[in-house]
Amino acid sequence: MKKLVCLASTSNKLSLLRNLCKAIGIQINAQDKAYQLNNNIKQVLAHHNALIEEANSKTKKSKASLLSEQDLYTDYKYLPFQANDITSMYPVVKGILMQNTDVKQVIAQANIAFKEQMLEKAFELYSQAVNILLQIYGPMDKEVAQCIC
């Protein structure tokens, strides 16, 4: 069974949790995550078993069982946050592919003019397409670079 790397890692777990939330588009409650995030699996297991032993010594009616390390990997309640901790979800948009039909038509006309050896007209149409794309997208866009090349 795979181990929960985020609990076993010694890296900055709070920033890992923050980056995870940003990447998948969720916002969680701002709680004290120090216990879940600043301890490794063995410390969580030892703390939980100490609490169970203390509770078992106080009450003699019901005996709660101690956890093993395998239980931590299969039981989701030991993860840094639960489903009920999620306060909101938002879409994560990596990029929007916007295509301008006017520019495509001008480029198509320029390609036809180039194939028909009307180089001056093709140059004018390519220049017009570049100017339109520069006004719409700016100089650092992929479509502008493709039109210039």
C-alpha positions as CSV (number, residue, x, y, z in Angstrom):
1,M,0.0,0.0,0.0
2,K,1.2,3.5,-0.8
3,K,2.3,5.6,2.1
4,L,0.9,9.1,2.5
5,V,3.9,11.1,1.4
6,C,2.5,14.4,2.6
7,L,2.4,13.1,6.2
8,A,5.8,11.5,6.1
9,S,7.7,14.3,4.5
10,T,9.8,16.7,6.4
11,S,9.3,19.6,4.0
12,N,7.2,22.6,4.7
13,K,3.8,20.9,4.9
14,L,1.8,24.1,5.3
15,S,3.0,25.5,2.0
16,L,2.4,22.0,0.4
17,L,-1.2,22.2,1.6
18,R,-1.6,25.7,0.4
19,N,-0.2,24.8,-3.1
20,L,-2.5,21.8,-3.2
21,C,-5.5,23.9,-2.5
22,K,-4.6,26.4,-5.1
23,A,-3.9,23.7,-7.7
24,I,-7.2,21.9,-7.3
25,G,-9.3,25.0,-6.6
26,I,-10.6,24.6,-3.1
27,Q,-10.6,26.8,0.0
28,I,-10.4,25.2,3.5
29,N,-11.2,26.5,7.0
30,A,-8.3,28.3,8.6
31,Q,-7.9,26.0,11.6
32,D,-4.9,25.2,13.8
33,K,-3.3,22.6,11.5
34,A,-0.1,22.5,13.6
35,Y,-0.8,19.0,15.0
36,Q,-1.7,17.4,11.7
37,L,1.0,19.2,9.7
38,N,4.0,19.5,12.0
39,N,4.1,15.9,13.1
40,N,5.2,12.8,11.3
41,I,3.1,9.6,11.2
42,K,4.8,8.0,14.1
43,Q,4.2,11.0,16.3
44,V,0.5,11.1,15.3
45,L,0.2,7.4,16.0
46,A,1.9,7.8,19.4
47,H,-0.3,10.8,20.4
48,H,-3.5,9.0,19.4
49,N,-2.6,5.8,21.2
50,A,-1.7,7.8,24.3
51,L,-5.1,9.4,24.2
52,I,-6.9,6.1,23.8
53,E,-4.9,4.5,26.7
54,E,-5.8,7.4,28.9
55,A,-9.4,7.1,28.0
56,N,-9.3,3.4,28.6
57,S,-7.8,3.8,32.0
58,K,-10.6,6.2,33.0
59,T,-13.5,4.2,31.7
60,K,-13.5,0.5,32.2
61,K,-16.7,-0.2,30.3
62,S,-15.7,0.1,26.6
63,K,-12.1,-0.5,25.5
64,A,-11.1,1.4,22.4
65,S,-8.5,-0.3,20.3
66,L,-5.1,1.1,19.6
67,L,-4.1,2.1,16.1
68,S,-1.4,0.7,13.9
69,E,0.5,2.6,11.3
70,Q,-1.5,0.7,8.6
71,D,-4.7,2.2,10.1
72,L,-3.4,5.7,9.5
73,Y,-3.0,5.0,5.8
74,T,-6.5,3.6,5.4
75,D,-8.5,5.9,7.7
76,Y,-9.0,9.3,6.1
77,K,-9.8,11.1,9.4
78,Y,-6.0,11.5,9.9
79,L,-5.5,13.5,6.8
80,P,-4.7,17.3,7.1
81,F,-8.3,18.3,6.2
82,Q,-11.6,16.6,5.7
83,A,-14.4,17.1,3.2
84,N,-16.3,19.2,5.8
85,D,-13.3,21.6,6.1
86,I,-13.8,22.7,2.5
87,T,-15.5,26.1,2.6
88,S,-15.7,26.9,-1.2
89,M,-14.6,25.6,-4.5
90,Y,-13.5,27.7,-7.5
91,P,-12.6,26.8,-11.1
92,V,-9.0,26.6,-12.0
93,V,-8.5,27.9,-15.5
94,K,-5.1,27.2,-17.0
95,G,-5.6,29.1,-20.2
96,I,-8.4,30.0,-22.6
97,L,-7.9,29.5,-26.3
98,M,-9.5,32.4,-28.0
99,Q,-9.7,32.5,-31.7
100,N,-10.5,35.5,-33.8
101,T,-12.5,34.6,-36.9
102,D,-11.6,37.9,-38.6
103,V,-7.9,37.3,-38.3
104,K,-8.3,33.7,-39.5
105,Q,-10.1,35.0,-42.6
106,V,-7.3,37.6,-43.3
107,I,-4.6,35.0,-42.9
108,A,-6.5,32.6,-45.2
109,Q,-6.7,35.4,-47.8
110,A,-3.0,36.1,-47.4
111,N,-2.1,32.4,-47.8
112,I,-4.2,32.3,-51.0
113,A,-2.5,35.4,-52.3
114,F,0.9,34.0,-51.5
115,K,0.1,30.8,-53.4
116,E,-1.0,32.8,-56.4
117,Q,2.3,34.7,-56.3
118,M,0.7,38.0,-55.4
119,L,3.4,38.8,-52.9
120,E,2.5,42.5,-52.3
121,K,-1.1,41.7,-51.5
122,A,-0.1,38.8,-49.3
123,F,2.4,41.0,-47.4
124,E,-0.4,43.6,-46.9
125,L,-2.8,41.0,-45.6
126,Y,-0.2,39.4,-43.3
127,S,0.7,42.9,-41.9
128,Q,-3.0,43.6,-41.4
129,A,-3.4,40.3,-39.5
130,V,-0.3,41.0,-37.3
131,N,-1.7,44.5,-36.5
132,I,-5.1,43.1,-35.5
133,L,-3.5,40.3,-33.4
134,L,-1.1,42.8,-31.7
135,Q,-4.1,45.0,-30.8
136,I,-6.1,42.1,-29.4
137,Y,-3.6,39.8,-27.7
138,G,-0.4,41.9,-27.3
139,P,3.1,41.2,-28.5
140,M,3.8,38.1,-26.4
141,D,1.0,35.8,-27.8
142,K,1.5,32.5,-29.6
143,E,-0.8,33.5,-32.5
144,V,1.2,36.7,-33.1
145,A,4.4,34.8,-33.2
146,Q,2.9,32.3,-35.7
147,C,1.6,35.1,-37.9
148,I,5.0,36.8,-38.0
149,C,6.9,33.6,-38.8
